[in-house]
Amino acid sequence: MHVDVRKADDVVIVDLDGKLTMGLGDRILREAIDELLAENWKKIILNLSRVTFMDSAGVGELVASLRTADSFGARLKLVNASERAHATLYMARLLPVFEIHGEEQEALRDFRRETREI
């Protein structure tokens, strides 16, 4: 698993690349989220377009990331979930738990709209 972090104004985009699995994959995601929250980022997008495989530990880490972000008052959105990632979240009955957008620009617009409503 490899992680790249990009910024778009007050939103941080985390590009995940590889297998989100027990061991290195879930640990890398956890460390990335912890670091962003420590830096006080409140709007986080996880880009799943290059996630090639996700096991139960990877799914669990996505849930943990969502809960951790929530506990810090941050919002976390998923984008570009591959068919496989989407199916995995569906089978785990987690689709309603996550805010999932088809494209990054859609999630960015949603964050901007939320900011205007506050």
C-alpha positions in Angstrom: 0.0 0.0 0.0 1.2 3.4 -0.9 -0.3 6.8 0.1 0.0 10.2 -1.6 -1.5 13.2 0.1 -2.7 16.3 -1.9 -4.5 19.4 -0.8 -7.3 21.4 -2.4 -7.9 24.5 -0.4 -9.1 23.3 3.1 -9.6 19.7 1.9 -6.9 17.0 2.0 -7.1 14.1 -0.5 -5.5 10.8 0.3 -4.7 8.7 -2.7 -4.5 5.0 -1.7 -2.6 2.7 -4.1 -2.4 -1.0 -3.7 -3.9 -3.6 -1.3 -5.7 -2.4 1.8 -5.1 -5.4 3.9 -4.0 -6.6 7.3 -0.4 -5.7 8.1 1.2 -2.9 6.2 -1.9 -1.6 4.3 -4.2 -1.0 7.3 -1.3 0.4 9.3 -0.3 2.9 6.6 -3.9 4.2 6.4 -4.2 4.5 10.1 -0.9 6.5 10.4 -1.9 8.8 7.5 -5.3 9.6 9.1 -3.7 10.1 12.5 -1.2 12.5 11.1 -3.8 14.5 9.2 -6.0 14.8 12.3 -3.0 15.8 14.4 -2.4 18.6 11.8 -6.1 19.6 12.4 -7.4 18.8 8.9 -11.2 18.6 9.1 -12.1 17.7 5.6 -10.6 14.4 4.3 -11.2 12.5 1.1 -10.0 9.0 0.7 -9.5 8.2 -3.0 -10.0 4.4 -3.5 -9.5 4.4 -7.3 -6.2 2.4 -7.1 -7.2 0.1 -4.3 -6.8 -3.3 -5.9 -7.9 -5.5 -3.0 -9.4 -4.9 0.4 -9.7 -7.6 3.2 -11.7 -7.4 6.4 -8.8 -5.6 8.2 -8.8 -3.0 5.4 -12.6 -2.5 5.8 -12.2 -2.4 9.5 -9.5 0.3 9.2 -11.8 2.4 6.9 -14.5 2.2 9.6 -11.9 3.1 12.3 -10.7 6.0 10.2 -14.3 7.3 9.9 -14.9 7.0 13.6 -11.6 8.6 14.5 -12.2 11.5 12.1 -15.7 11.9 13.6 -14.3 12.0 17.2 -12.0 14.9 16.1 -14.8 16.8 14.5 -13.6 16.0 11.0 -15.5 14.7 8.0 -14.3 11.8 5.9 -15.6 11.0 2.4 -14.7 8.1 0.0 -14.3 8.6 -3.7 -13.7 6.5 -6.8 -14.4 3.2 -5.1 -13.6 0.5 -7.6 -16.3 -2.1 -8.3 -14.4 -4.5 -6.1 -14.1 -2.0 -3.2 -17.8 -1.0 -3.6 -18.8 -4.7 -3.6 -16.8 -5.4 -0.5 -18.4 -2.5 1.4 -21.8 -3.7 0.2 -21.3 -7.2 1.4 -20.1 -5.9 4.8 -23.3 -3.8 4.8 -21.3 -0.6 5.3 -22.4 1.4 2.3 -24.9 3.4 4.4 -22.1 4.2 6.9 -19.9 6.0 4.5 -20.4 9.0 2.3 -19.3 7.8 -1.1 -18.9 9.9 -4.2 -18.2 8.7 -7.7 -15.7 11.5 -8.4 -13.4 13.7 -6.5 -14.9 16.9 -7.8 -18.3 15.8 -6.6 -16.9 15.3 -3.0 -15.1 18.7 -3.2 -18.3 20.5 -4.3 -20.1 18.7 -1.4 -17.6 20.0 1.1 -17.9 23.6 -0.3 -21.7 23.3 -0.1 -21.5 22.1 3.5 -19.2 25.1 4.4 -21.7 27.6 2.9 -24.5 26.1 4.9 -22.8 26.6 8.3 
